[in-house]
Amino acid sequence: MRFLVATMVLAAVFLGVLVSMAWSCGAYGTGNTDLLARRVVAAEGVDVDAAIAELRAAGPAGLEALLQLRDKIAAEEQASEQQATSPLKPPKASERLARVDALVDKVAAQRGASVSRLYWHTEFDRAVEAARAEKKPILSLRMLGDLREECSCANSRFFRTSLYANAEVSKYLRENFVLHWRSVRPVPKVTVDFGDGRKLVRTVTGNSIHYVLDSEGRTIDGLPGLYGPQAFRRWLADTKTFAETLAPLSEKNQAYLLTQYHRDNARRLGILWTKDLSRVAPELANTLIAQETARIAAAKEAAKNDPAATPTARKAAERAVGKTAVEAPIVEVVVANGSALEKSTNDELWNKIAALHAEDAKLDQASVEVIRRENPPTAQQAARVAITKTRVEDPIVRMVRQFEASIALDTVKNEYLLHRQIHEWLATSAERPEVEALNERVYAQLFLTPSSDPWLGLAPADTYTALENGGAVGERR
């Protein structure tokens, strides 16, 4: 009997050692994510940081286990909450739920992940490994700051609200892409101290770009800046389809198809831009087309004896998507002198063009709720709306409308100015650029914040400020 008891004790000790080894070696894997998530939330008998690392190592499965537990907690608290709620006064999240949301953000590597439900890799090699295993392309975000922090650059904050929180976009990303983000550099911040305890903290500058890469981490396309959720979703679908077309081809055939793809898209965006200009300012567009047509005709006449110098707009037109007579002069304008469009489109016309694409910038309910939670109404605002609902507009509705208008404007300008330029770069590149090299060029030439300038253009050396060292603290290189 004593021998049996001793044997059982030894077995228990041995089992405990095995469990400890499994924990320290990360051997729980995805099959134990539910148990691990419960222990993380309970914070009992577990090193929370180590457990979060384990859940991250499990990938999307680790995040999903924690999200399911979070959803259960939220449902329980909502059921027990007896107070009446309204769109202007949602129930305040409990400290427990807020703590779980913070844990979710850590596992997802994204602030607001309880809404987006997206898992992000922060190590590029790990993202490539996952993409190879899942046979999916990679969506790689480059940004200023940290996606897990509130004060990352403005565009990345807007991505979290308008794109990643969008139910349709979020679902599409989870099912079709491996996600990765990398910080290009810290985001600059400014603090306005009012001297009475009040402070206003904002980021100053910074831009972001999404790249689609194949499962080997090679560049396919890049989408610069902020886009509306519908436009972003279309780009994801189109680029994913093209990535699938490229996958089985030889390297030589991939290179040829990539060149054609970017050449055709640069031309397509020029055509769409000109069509939009024709809709909002037909007289200006007709004048522009007439001027460019005359200029091209003169150039052709001058180049009759030099075939190499003859414009190739006619050949390009043959390969364009549209073949109507109306589009022919438009293609001539775009291919021969695309800068004419930029010079002719002023701020007023940009806003009119943006209005043509307002539907692309519409936010869904999930995104609106994020905005509402971030901007709780003051007592005075809530009282005014409650008393005269028919006459006083919900301030969040007004905020959303203005934000959507801003997104629509950013979408068309980024598409016609910046994305078109990226297409032209990739169409004329001698070889397929590595994403890091392309990103350096994007930040230097499109975003005008090159890595060589430590001050991000905010402290030009030739500007007099009447401040010692131009107000800069630290080495001014």
DRENDO-1510 file (C-alpha; in Angstrom, 1 decimal, always signed):
<recs>
REC; n; res; u; v; w
REC; 1; MET; +0.0; +0.0; +0.0 .
REC; 2; ARG; +2.8; +2.4; +0.9 .
REC; 3; PHE; +4.5; +1.5; -2.3 .
REC; 4; LEU; +1.4; +2.4; -4.2 .
REC; 5; VAL; +1.0; +5.7; -2.5 .
REC; 6; ALA; +4.7; +6.5; -3.1 .
REC; 7; THR; +4.2; +5.6; -6.8 .
REC; 8; MET; +1.2; +7.9; -7.1 .
REC; 9; VAL; +3.1; +10.8; -5.4 .
REC; 10; LEU; +6.0; +10.4; -7.8 .
REC; 11; ALA; +3.6; +10.3; -10.8 .
REC; 12; ALA; +1.9; +13.5; -9.6 .
REC; 13; VAL; +5.3; +15.2; -9.2 .
REC; 14; PHE; +6.4; +14.0; -12.6 .
REC; 15; LEU; +3.2; +15.2; -14.2 .
REC; 16; GLY; +3.7; +18.6; -12.6 .
REC; 17; VAL; +7.2; +18.8; -14.0 .
REC; 18; LEU; +5.8; +17.9; -17.5 .
REC; 19; VAL; +3.2; +20.6; -17.3 .
REC; 20; SER; +5.8; +23.1; -16.1 .
REC; 21; MET; +8.0; +22.1; -19.0 .
REC; 22; ALA; +5.2; +22.4; -21.5 .
REC; 23; TRP; +4.4; +25.9; -20.2 .
REC; 24; SER; +7.9; +27.1; -20.4 .
REC; 25; CYS; +8.5; +25.6; -23.8 .
REC; 26; GLY; +5.3; +26.9; -25.3 .
REC; 27; ALA; +4.0; +23.4; -25.9 .
REC; 28; TYR; +0.4; +24.3; -25.2 .
REC; 29; GLY; -0.2; +25.3; -28.8 .
REC; 30; THR; -3.5; +26.2; -30.3 .
REC; 31; GLY; -5.2; +23.2; -28.8 .
REC; 32; ASN; -5.0; +24.8; -25.3 .
REC; 33; THR; -5.8; +28.4; -26.2 .
REC; 34; ASP; -9.2; +28.2; -24.5 .
REC; 35; LEU; -7.7; +27.2; -21.1 .
REC; 36; LEU; -4.9; +29.7; -21.5 .
REC; 37; ALA; -7.3; +32.5; -22.3 .
REC; 38; ARG; -9.3; +31.8; -19.2 .
REC; 39; ARG; -6.2; +31.8; -17.1 .
REC; 40; VAL; -5.1; +35.1; -18.6 .
REC; 41; VAL; -8.4; +36.7; -17.8 .
REC; 42; ALA; -8.5; +35.3; -14.3 .
REC; 43; ALA; -4.9; +36.3; -13.8 .
REC; 44; GLU; -4.6; +33.6; -11.2 .
REC; 45; GLY; -1.6; +31.3; -11.0 .
REC; 46; VAL; -0.2; +32.5; -14.2 .
REC; 47; ASP; +2.4; +35.0; -15.5 .
REC; 48; VAL; +0.2; +37.2; -17.6 .
REC; 49; ASP; +2.9; +38.5; -19.8 .
REC; 50; ALA; +4.1; +35.0; -20.5 .
REC; 51; ALA; +0.6; +33.8; -21.2 .
REC; 52; ILE; +0.0; +36.7; -23.6 .
REC; 53; ALA; +3.2; +35.7; -25.4 .
REC; 54; GLU; +1.8; +32.1; -25.6 .
REC; 55; LEU; -1.5; +33.3; -27.0 .
REC; 56; ARG; +0.3; +35.5; -29.6 .
REC; 57; ALA; +2.5; +32.5; -30.5 .
REC; 58; ALA; -0.7; +30.6; -31.2 .
REC; 59; GLY; -1.6; +33.2; -33.9 .
REC; 60; PRO; -5.2; +34.0; -34.8 .
REC; 61; ALA; -6.4; +31.0; -32.8 .
REC; 62; GLY; -5.0; +32.5; -29.6 .
REC; 63; LEU; -6.7; +35.8; -30.3 .
REC; 64; GLU; -10.0; +34.0; -31.1 .
REC; 65; ALA; -10.0; +32.1; -27.9 .
REC; 66; LEU; -9.6; +35.3; -25.9 .
REC; 67; LEU; -12.2; +37.1; -28.0 .
REC; 68; GLN; -14.8; +34.4; -27.4 .
REC; 69; LEU; -14.2; +34.7; -23.6 .
REC; 70; ARG; -14.4; +38.5; -23.9 .
REC; 71; ASP; -17.7; +38.2; -25.8 .
REC; 72; LYS; -19.1; +36.0; -23.1 .
REC; 73; ILE; -18.1; +38.4; -20.4 .
REC; 74; ALA; -19.7; +41.3; -22.3 .
REC; 75; ALA; -22.9; +39.4; -22.8 .
REC; 76; GLU; -23.1; +38.5; -19.1 .
REC; 77; GLU; -22.6; +42.1; -18.1 .
REC; 78; GLN; -25.1; +43.4; -20.6 .
REC; 79; ALA; -27.7; +41.0; -19.4 .
REC; 80; SER; -27.1; +42.0; -15.8 .
REC; 81; GLU; -27.2; +45.7; -16.6 .
REC; 82; GLN; -30.7; +47.0; -15.9 .
REC; 83; GLN; -30.3; +50.7; -16.7 .
REC; 84; ALA; -31.9; +52.1; -19.8 .
REC; 85; THR; -29.6; +53.0; -22.6 .
REC; 86; SER; -29.8; +55.3; -25.6 .
REC; 87; PRO; -27.6; +55.9; -28.7 .
REC; 88; LEU; -26.3; +59.0; -26.9 .
REC; 89; LYS; -25.6; +57.3; -23.6 .
REC; 90; PRO; -24.4; +53.7; -24.0 .
REC; 91; PRO; -23.6; +51.7; -20.9 .
REC; 92; LYS; -20.2; +52.3; -19.5 .
REC; 93; ALA; -17.9; +49.4; -19.8 .
REC; 94; SER; -16.9; +47.8; -16.5 .
REC; 95; GLU; -13.3; +47.8; -15.3 .
REC; 96; ARG; -13.3; +44.0; -15.8 .
REC; 97; LEU; -14.3; +44.3; -19.5 .
REC; 98; ALA; -11.8; +47.2; -20.0 .
REC; 99; ARG; -9.1; +45.0; -18.6 .
REC; 100; VAL; -10.0; +42.1; -21.0 .
REC; 101; ASP; -10.1; +44.5; -23.9 .
REC; 102; ALA; -6.5; +45.6; -23.0 .
REC; 103; LEU; -5.4; +42.0; -23.0 .
REC; 104; VAL; -7.1; +41.5; -26.4 .
REC; 105; ASP; -5.1; +44.4; -27.8 .
REC; 106; LYS; -1.9; +43.0; -26.6 .
REC; 107; VAL; -2.5; +39.6; -28.2 .
REC; 108; ALA; -3.8; +41.1; -31.4 .
REC; 109; ALA; -1.0; +43.8; -31.5 .
REC; 110; GLN; -3.6; +46.4; -32.4 .
REC; 111; ARG; -5.5; +49.0; -30.3 .
REC; 112; GLY; -9.3; +48.4; -30.6 .
REC; 113; ALA; -8.9; +44.7; -31.5 .
REC; 114; SER; -12.1; +43.8; -29.6 .
REC; 115; VAL; -13.9; +45.4; -32.5 .
REC; 116; SER; -11.7; +44.6; -35.5 .
REC; 117; ARG; -10.9; +41.1; -34.3 .
REC; 118; LEU; -7.7; +41.2; -36.4 .
REC; 119; TYR; -4.4; +39.5; -35.5 .
REC; 120; TRP; -1.3; +41.3; -36.7 .
REC; 121; HIS; +2.2; +40.0; -37.0 .
REC; 122; THR; +5.0; +42.4; -35.9 .
REC; 123; GLU; +7.8; +40.3; -37.2 .
REC; 124; PHE; +8.1; +40.1; -41.0 .
REC; 125; ASP; +9.6; +36.7; -41.1 .
REC; 126; ARG; +6.8; +35.3; -39.0 .
REC; 127; ALA; +4.3; +36.8; -41.4 .
REC; 128; VAL; +6.0; +35.2; -44.4 .
REC; 129; GLU; +6.0; +31.8; -42.6 .
REC; 130; ALA; +2.3; +32.1; -41.9 .
REC; 131; ALA; +1.6; +33.3; -45.5 .
REC; 132; ARG; +3.4; +30.3; -47.0 .
REC; 133; ALA; +1.6; +27.9; -44.7 .
REC; 134; GLU; -1.8; +29.4; -45.3 .
REC; 135; LYS; -1.1; +30.2; -49.0 .
REC; 136; LYS; -2.4; +33.7; -48.6 .
REC; 137; PRO; -1.0; +37.1; -49.6 .
REC; 138; ILE; +0.3; +39.5; -46.9 .
REC; 139; LEU; -1.2; +42.9; -46.1 .
REC; 140; SER; +1.7; +44.8; -44.7 .
REC; 141; LEU; +1.1; +48.2; -43.0 .
REC; 142; ARG; +3.9; +50.8; -42.7 .
REC; 143; MET; +3.2; +53.7; -40.4 .
REC; 144; LEU; +4.6; +56.2; -37.9 .
REC; 145; GLY; +4.2; +55.2; -34.3 .
REC; 146; ASP; +2.7; +52.0; -32.8 .
REC; 147; LEU; -0.6; +50.4; -33.9 .
REC; 148; ARG; -1.1; +49.3; -30.3 .
REC; 149; GLU; -1.0; +52.9; -29.0 .
REC; 150; GLU; -3.7; +55.6; -29.0 .
REC; 151; CYS; -1.3; +58.2; -30.5 .
REC; 152; SER; +0.0; +56.5; -33.6 .
REC; 153; CYS; +0.0; +58.6; -36.7 .
REC; 154; ALA; -3.4; +60.1; -37.8 .
REC; 155; ASN; -3.9; +57.8; -40.7 .
REC; 156; SER; -3.3; +54.6; -38.8 .
REC; 157; ARG; -5.8; +55.8; -36.1 .
REC; 158; PHE; -8.4; +56.4; -38.8 .
REC; 159; PHE; -7.6; +52.9; -40.3 .
REC; 160; ARG; -8.6; +51.4; -36.9 .
REC; 161; THR; -11.9; +53.3; -36.9 .
REC; 162; SER; -13.0; +53.3; -40.6 .
REC; 163; LEU; -11.3; +50.2; -42.1 .
REC; 164; TYR; -10.4; +47.6; -39.5 .
REC; 165; ALA; -13.5; +48.1; -37.4 .
REC; 166; ASN; -15.7; +47.8; -40.6 .
REC; 167; ALA; -17.5; +44.4; -40.3 .
REC; 168; GLU; -17.1; +43.6; -44.0 .
REC; 169; VAL; -13.5; +44.7; -44.3 .
REC; 170; SER; -12.5; +42.9; -41.1 .
REC; 171; LYS; -14.1; +39.6; -42.2 .
REC; 172; TYR; -12.4; +39.8; -45.6 .
REC; 173; LEU; -9.0; +40.5; -44.0 .
REC; 174; ARG; -9.3; +37.6; -41.6 .
REC; 175; GLU; -10.3; +35.2; -44.3 .
REC; 176; ASN; -8.0; +36.2; -47.1 .
REC; 177; PHE; -4.8; +37.9; -45.8 .
REC; 178; VAL; -2.0; +37.4; -43.3 .
REC; 179; LEU; -1.6; +40.8; -41.5 .
REC; 180; HIS; +1.6; +42.5; -40.6 .
REC; 181; TRP; +2.6; +46.0; -39.5 .
REC; 182; ARG; +5.9; +47.8; -39.0 .
REC; 183; SER; +6.7; +51.2; -37.6 .
REC; 184; VAL; +8.8; +53.3; -39.9 .
REC; 185; ARG; +9.7; +55.8; -37.1 .
REC; 186; PRO; +8.1; +57.3; -33.9 .
REC; 187; VAL; +5.3; +59.7; -34.5 .
REC; 188; PRO; +5.9; +63.3; -33.5 .
REC; 189; LYS; +3.5; +64.7; -31.0 .
REC; 190; VAL; +2.7; +68.2; -29.8 .
REC; 191; THR; +1.2; +69.2; -26.4 .
REC; 192; VAL; -0.6; +72.4; -25.8 .
REC; 193; ASP; -0.6; +73.3; -22.1 .
REC; 194; PHE; -3.3; +75.8; -21.2 .
REC; 195; GLY; -1.7; +76.4; -17.8 .
REC; 196; ASP; -4.8; +75.5; -15.8 .
REC; 197; GLY; -4.4; +71.7; -15.8 .
REC; 198; ARG; -5.9; +71.3; -19.3 .
REC; 199; LYS; -3.7; +69.9; -22.0 .
REC; 200; LEU; -4.3; +69.0; -25.6 .
REC; 201; VAL; -2.1; +66.3; -27.1 .
REC; 202; ARG; -2.1; +65.7; -30.8 .
REC; 203; THR; +0.2; +64.1; -33.4 .
REC; 204; VAL; +1.7; +66.5; -35.8 .
REC; 205; THR; +2.5; +64.7; -39.1 .
REC; 206; GLY; +2.8; +61.2; -40.5 .
REC; 207; ASN; +1.4; +59.0; -43.2 .
REC; 208; SER; +0.7; +55.3; -43.7 .
REC; 209; ILE; +0.6; +52.9; -46.5 .
REC; 210; HIS; -0.8; +49.3; -47.0 .
REC; 211; TYR; +1.2; +47.0; -49.2 .
REC; 212; VAL; +0.0; +43.7; -50.6 .
REC; 213; LEU; +2.8; +41.2; -50.9 .
REC; 214; ASP; +2.7; +37.6; -52.2 .
REC; 215; SER; +3.2; +34.7; -49.8 .
REC; 216; GLU; +7.0; +35.0; -50.2 .
REC; 217; GLY; +6.9; +38.7; -49.1 .
REC; 218; ARG; +7.4; +40.1; -52.6 .
REC; 219; THR; +5.8; +43.4; -53.6 .
REC; 220; ILE; +2.6; +43.4; -55.6 .
REC; 221; ASP; +1.0; +46.8; -54.9 .
REC; 222; GLY; +0.8; +49.6; -52.4 .
REC; 223; LEU; -2.2; +51.8; -51.3 .
REC; 224; PRO; -1.0; +55.1; -49.9 .
REC; 225; GLY; -2.9; +57.0; -47.2 .
REC; 226; LEU; -6.6; +56.9; -46.1 .
REC; 227; TYR; -9.3; +55.3; -48.2 .
REC; 228; GLY; -13.0; +54.7; -47.7 .
REC; 229; PRO; -14.0; +51.2; -46.6 .
REC; 230; GLN; -15.7; +50.3; -49.8 .
REC; 231; ALA; -12.8; +51.5; -52.0 .
REC; 232; PHE; -10.3; +49.7; -49.7 .
REC; 233; ARG; -12.3; +46.5; -49.8 .
REC; 234; ARG; -12.4; +46.6; -53.7 .
REC; 235; TRP; -8.6; +47.1; -53.8 .
REC; 236; LEU; -8.1; +44.2; -51.5 .
REC; 237; ALA; -10.2; +41.9; -53.6 .
REC; 238; ASP; -8.7; +43.0; -56.9 .
REC; 239; THR; -5.1; +42.7; -55.6 .
REC; 240; LYS; -5.8; +39.3; -54.0 .
REC; 241; THR; -7.2; +38.0; -57.3 .
REC; 242; PHE; -4.1; +39.3; -59.1 .
REC; 243; ALA; -1.8; +37.7; -56.5 .
REC; 244; GLU; -3.5; +34.4; -57.2 .
REC; 245; THR; -2.9; +34.8; -60.9 .
REC; 246; LEU; +0.8; +35.5; -60.3 .
REC; 247; ALA; +1.4; +32.6; -57.9 .
REC; 248; PRO; +1.8; +29.6; -60.3 .
REC; 249; LEU; +3.8; +31.6; -62.9 .
REC; 250; SER; +7.5; +31.6; -63.5 .
REC; 251; GLU; +9.5; +34.6; -62.2 .
REC; 252; LYS; +9.9; +35.9; -65.8 .
REC; 253; ASN; +6.2; +35.7; -66.5 .
REC; 254; GLN; +5.4; +37.3; -63.2 .
REC; 255; ALA; +7.6; +40.2; -64.0 .
REC; 256; TYR; +6.0; +40.7; -67.4 .
REC; 257; LEU; +2.5; +40.5; -65.9 .
REC; 258; LEU; +3.3; +42.9; -63.1 .
REC; 259; THR; +4.6; +45.5; -65.5 .
REC; 260; GLN; +1.4; +45.2; -67.6 .
REC; 261; TYR; -0.8; +45.3; -64.5 .
REC; 262; HIS; +0.7; +48.5; -63.2 .
REC; 263; ARG; +0.9; +50.2; -66.6 .
REC; 264; ASP; -2.8; +49.4; -67.2 .
REC; 265; ASN; -3.8; +50.6; -63.7 .
REC; 266; ALA; -1.9; +53.9; -64.1 .
REC; 267; ARG; -3.7; +54.5; -67.3 .
REC; 268; ARG; -7.0; +53.4; -65.9 .
REC; 269; LEU; -6.7; +55.9; -63.0 .
REC; 270; GLY; -5.9; +58.7; -65.4 .
REC; 271; ILE; -9.0; +57.9; -67.5 .
REC; 272; LEU; -11.2; +57.8; -64.4 .
REC; 273; TRP; -9.7; +61.1; -63.1 .
REC; 274; THR; -10.4; +62.8; -66.4 .
REC; 275; LYS; -13.9; +61.4; -66.5 .
REC; 276; ASP; -14.6; +62.8; -63.0 .
REC; 277; LEU; -13.2; +66.2; -64.0 .
REC; 278; SER; -15.5; +66.1; -67.1 .
REC; 279; ARG; -18.5; +65.5; -64.8 .
REC; 280; VAL; -17.8; +68.3; -62.3 .
REC; 281; ALA; -16.2; +70.8; -64.8 .
REC; 282; PRO; -17.1; +69.9; -68.4 .
REC; 283; GLU; -15.9; +73.1; -69.9 .
REC; 284; LEU; -12.5; +72.9; -68.2 .
REC; 285; ALA; -12.1; +69.3; -69.2 .
REC; 286; ASN; -13.0; +70.0; -72.8 .
REC; 287; THR; -10.5; +72.9; -72.9 .
REC; 288; LEU; -7.8; +70.7; -71.3 .
REC; 289; ILE; -8.5; +67.9; -73.8 .
REC; 290; ALA; -8.4; +70.4; -76.7 .
REC; 291; GLN; -5.1; +71.9; -75.5 .
REC; 292; GLU; -3.4; +68.6; -75.0 .
REC; 293; THR; -4.7; +67.2; -78.3 .
REC; 294; ALA; -3.2; +70.2; -80.1 .
REC; 295; ARG; +0.1; +69.9; -78.2 .
REC; 296; ILE; +0.4; +66.2; -79.0 .
REC; 297; ALA; -0.4; +66.9; -82.7 .
REC; 298; ALA; +2.3; +69.5; -82.8 .
REC; 299; ALA; +4.8; +67.2; -81.2 .
REC; 300; LYS; +4.0; +64.4; -83.6 .
REC; 301; GLU; +4.5; +66.7; -86.6 .
REC; 302; ALA; +7.8; +67.8; -85.2 .
REC; 303; ALA; +8.9; +64.2; -84.7 .
REC; 304; LYS; +8.0; +62.8; -88.1 .
REC; 305; ASN; +11.6; +62.1; -88.9 .
REC; 306; ASP; +12.3; +60.6; -85.5 .
REC; 307; PRO; +10.1; +57.5; -84.9 .
REC; 308; ALA; +11.6; +56.9; -81.5 .
REC; 309; ALA; +10.3; +60.3; -80.3 .
REC; 310; THR; +6.8; +59.8; -81.6 .
REC; 311; PRO; +4.2; +59.6; -78.7 .
REC; 312; THR; +2.8; +56.2; -78.2 .
REC; 313; ALA; -0.6; +57.3; -76.9 .
REC; 314; ARG; -2.4; +55.7; -79.8 .
REC; 315; LYS; -0.9; +52.3; -79.1 .
REC; 316; ALA; -1.6; +52.7; -75.4 .
REC; 317; ALA; -5.2; +53.6; -76.2 .
REC; 318; GLU; -5.6; +50.3; -78.0 .
REC; 319; ARG; -4.9; +48.5; -74.8 .
REC; 320; ALA; -7.0; +50.7; -72.6 .
REC; 321; VAL; -10.2; +49.3; -71.0 .
REC; 322; GLY; -12.5; +51.7; -72.8 .
REC; 323; LYS; -12.5; +51.8; -76.6 .
REC; 324; THR; -15.2; +54.4; -77.2 .
REC; 325; ALA; -14.6; +57.5; -79.4 .
REC; 326; VAL; -15.1; +59.7; -76.3 .
REC; 327; GLU; -12.2; +58.0; -74.4 .
REC; 328; ALA; -9.7; +58.3; -77.2 .
REC; 329; PRO; -8.7; +62.0; -76.6 .
REC; 330; ILE; -8.9; +61.3; -72.8 .
REC; 331; VAL; -6.2; +58.6; -73.2 .
REC; 332; GLU; -4.1; +61.0; -75.3 .
REC; 333; VAL; -4.2; +63.6; -72.4 .
REC; 334; VAL; -3.4; +61.1; -69.7 .
REC; 335; VAL; -0.6; +59.2; -71.4 .
REC; 336; ALA; +1.1; +62.2; -73.0 .
REC; 337; ASN; +0.9; +64.7; -70.1 .
REC; 338; GLY; -0.6; +63.4; -66.9 .
REC; 339; SER; +0.6; +66.5; -65.0 .
REC; 340; ALA; -2.0; +68.6; -66.9 .
REC; 341; LEU; -4.7; +66.9; -64.8 .
REC; 342; GLU; -3.0; +67.8; -61.5 .
REC; 343; LYS; -2.5; +71.4; -62.5 .
REC; 344; SER; -6.1; +71.7; -63.5 .
REC; 345; THR; -7.7; +70.2; -60.5 .
REC; 346; ASN; -8.0; +72.8; -57.7 .
REC; 347; ASP; -9.3; +72.3; -54.2 .
REC; 348; GLU; -12.9; +73.2; -55.2 .
REC; 349; LEU; -12.9; +70.6; -57.9 .
REC; 350; TRP; -11.3; +68.0; -55.7 .
REC; 351; ASN; -14.2; +68.4; -53.3 .
REC; 352; LYS; -16.7; +68.0; -56.1 .
REC; 353; ILE; -15.0; +64.9; -57.4 .
REC; 354; ALA; -15.0; +63.5; -53.8 .
REC; 355; ALA; -18.7; +64.0; -53.7 .
REC; 356; LEU; -19.1; +61.7; -56.7 .
REC; 357; HIS; -17.5; +58.9; -54.6 .
REC; 358; ALA; -19.2; +59.6; -51.3 .
REC; 359; GLU; -20.6; +56.1; -51.1 .
REC; 360; ASP; -17.1; +54.7; -51.0 .
REC; 361; ALA; -16.5; +56.5; -47.7 .
REC; 362; LYS; -19.7; +55.5; -45.8 .
REC; 363; LEU; -18.9; +54.1; -42.4 .
REC; 364; ASP; -20.8; +51.1; -41.1 .
REC; 365; GLN; -22.4; +50.8; -37.7 .
REC; 366; ALA; -19.4; +49.2; -36.0 .
REC; 367; SER; -17.2; +52.2; -37.0 .
REC; 368; VAL; -19.8; +54.7; -35.9 .
REC; 369; GLU; -20.0; +53.0; -32.5 .
REC; 370; VAL; -16.2; +53.3; -32.1 .
REC; 371; ILE; -16.5; +57.0; -32.8 .
REC; 372; ARG; -19.4; +57.3; -30.3 .
REC; 373; ARG; -17.4; +55.5; -27.5 .
REC; 374; GLU; -14.4; +57.7; -28.1 .
REC; 375; ASN; -16.6; +60.9; -27.9 .
REC; 376; PRO; -19.1; +60.6; -25.1 .
REC; 377; PRO; -21.5; +63.6; -25.1 .
REC; 378; THR; -21.3; +66.2; -22.5 .
REC; 379; ALA; -24.2; +66.5; -20.0 .
REC; 380; GLN; -25.3; +69.7; -21.8 .
REC; 381; GLN; -25.3; +68.1; -25.2 .
REC; 382; ALA; -27.3; +65.1; -24.0 .
REC; 383; ALA; -29.9; +67.3; -22.3 .
REC; 384; ARG; -30.4; +69.4; -25.4 .
REC; 385; VAL; -30.9; +66.4; -27.6 .
REC; 386; ALA; -33.3; +64.7; -25.1 .
REC; 387; ILE; -35.4; +67.8; -24.8 .
REC; 388; THR; -35.7; +68.8; -28.5 .
REC; 389; LYS; -34.8; +65.6; -30.5 .
REC; 390; THR; -36.4; +66.9; -33.7 .
REC; 391; ARG; -34.5; +70.2; -33.7 .
REC; 392; VAL; -31.0; +69.4; -32.3 .
REC; 393; GLU; -28.8; +67.1; -34.3 .
REC; 394; ASP; -26.8; +64.3; -32.6 .
REC; 395; PRO; -23.3; +65.7; -32.5 .
REC; 396; ILE; -21.9; +62.3; -33.3 .
REC; 397; VAL; -24.0; +62.2; -36.5 .
REC; 398; ARG; -22.5; +65.6; -37.5 .
REC; 399; MET; -19.0; +64.3; -36.7 .
REC; 400; VAL; -19.4; +61.2; -38.7 .
REC; 401; ARG; -20.7; +63.1; -41.7 .
REC; 402; GLN; -17.7; +65.4; -41.7 .
REC; 403; PHE; -15.4; +62.5; -41.2 .
REC; 404; GLU; -16.9; +60.7; -44.2 .
REC; 405; ALA; -16.5; +63.8; -46.3 .
REC; 406; SER; -12.8; +64.0; -45.3 .
REC; 407; ILE; -12.4; +60.3; -46.1 .
REC; 408; ALA; -14.0; +60.7; -49.6 .
REC; 409; LEU; -11.6; +63.6; -50.3 .
REC; 410; ASP; -8.6; +61.6; -49.2 .
REC; 411; THR; -9.7; +58.6; -51.2 .
REC; 412; VAL; -9.8; +60.4; -54.6 .
REC; 413; LYS; -6.7; +62.4; -54.0 .
REC; 414; ASN; -4.7; +59.4; -52.8 .
REC; 415; GLU; -6.0; +57.3; -55.7 .
REC; 416; TYR; -5.4; +59.7; -58.5 .
REC; 417; LEU; -2.2; +61.4; -57.3 .
REC; 418; LEU; -0.3; +59.0; -55.1 .
REC; 419; HIS; -1.5; +55.5; -56.0 .
REC; 420; ARG; -1.3; +56.3; -59.7 .
REC; 421; GLN; +2.3; +57.4; -59.1 .
REC; 422; ILE; +3.1; +54.1; -57.4 .
REC; 423; HIS; +1.6; +52.2; -60.4 .
REC; 424; GLU; +3.9; +54.3; -62.7 .
REC; 425; TRP; +7.0; +53.5; -60.6 .
REC; 426; LEU; +6.2; +49.8; -60.6 .
REC; 427; ALA; +5.4; +49.8; -64.3 .
REC; 428; THR; +8.8; +51.3; -65.2 .
REC; 429; SER; +10.9; +49.6; -62.6 .
REC; 430; ALA; +13.8; +47.5; -64.1 .
REC; 431; GLU; +13.1; +44.8; -61.5 .
REC; 432; ARG; +10.6; +44.0; -58.8 .
REC; 433; PRO; +11.5; +46.3; -55.9 .
REC; 434; GLU; +11.8; +45.0; -52.3 .
REC; 435; VAL; +9.1; +46.4; -50.1 .
REC; 436; GLU; +11.6; +48.2; -47.9 .
REC; 437; ALA; +13.2; +49.9; -50.9 .
REC; 438; LEU; +9.8; +50.9; -52.3 .
REC; 439; ASN; +8.7; +52.1; -48.8 .
REC; 440; GLU; +11.8; +54.4; -48.6 .
REC; 441; ARG; +10.8; +55.9; -51.9 .
REC; 442; VAL; +7.2; +56.4; -50.9 .
REC; 443; TYR; +8.0; +58.2; -47.7 .
REC; 444; ALA; +10.7; +60.3; -49.3 .
REC; 445; GLN; +8.9; +61.3; -52.6 .
REC; 446; LEU; +5.2; +60.9; -52.0 .
REC; 447; PHE; +4.8; +61.6; -48.2 .
REC; 448; LEU; +7.8; +64.0; -48.2 .
REC; 449; THR; +9.1; +62.6; -44.9 .
REC; 450; PRO; +12.4; +60.9; -45.9 .
REC; 451; SER; +14.3; +58.9; -43.3 .
REC; 452; SER; +17.2; +61.2; -43.9 .
REC; 453; ASP; +15.3; +64.1; -42.2 .
REC; 454; PRO; +15.1; +63.4; -38.5 .
REC; 455; TRP; +12.7; +66.4; -38.1 .
REC; 456; LEU; +10.2; +65.2; -40.7 .
REC; 457; GLY; +10.2; +68.6; -42.4 .
REC; 458; LEU; +9.0; +70.4; -39.3 .
REC; 459; ALA; +12.3; +72.2; -38.7 .
REC; 460; PRO; +13.6; +73.6; -42.0 .
REC; 461; ALA; +17.1; +74.9; -41.6 .
REC; 462; ASP; +16.4; +78.1; -43.8 .
REC; 463; THR; +13.4; +79.3; -41.7 .
REC; 464; TYR; +13.9; +82.0; -39.1 .
REC; 465; THR; +11.9; +81.4; -35.9 .
REC; 466; ALA; +13.6; +83.9; -33.4 .
REC; 467; LEU; +14.3; +80.8; -31.2 .
REC; 468; GLU; +17.6; +79.4; -30.3 .
REC; 469; ASN; +18.5; +76.5; -32.6 .
REC; 470; GLY; +15.1; +77.0; -34.3 .
REC; 471; GLY; +13.4; +75.7; -31.1 .
REC; 472; ALA; +14.9; +72.2; -31.6 .
REC; 473; VAL; +16.1; +70.3; -28.6 .
REC; 474; GLY; +18.7; +67.7; -29.4 .
REC; 475; GLU; +21.2; +67.3; -32.2 .
REC; 476; ARG; +20.1; +69.2; -35.4 .
REC; 477; ARG; +21.5; +67.2; -38.2 .
</recs>
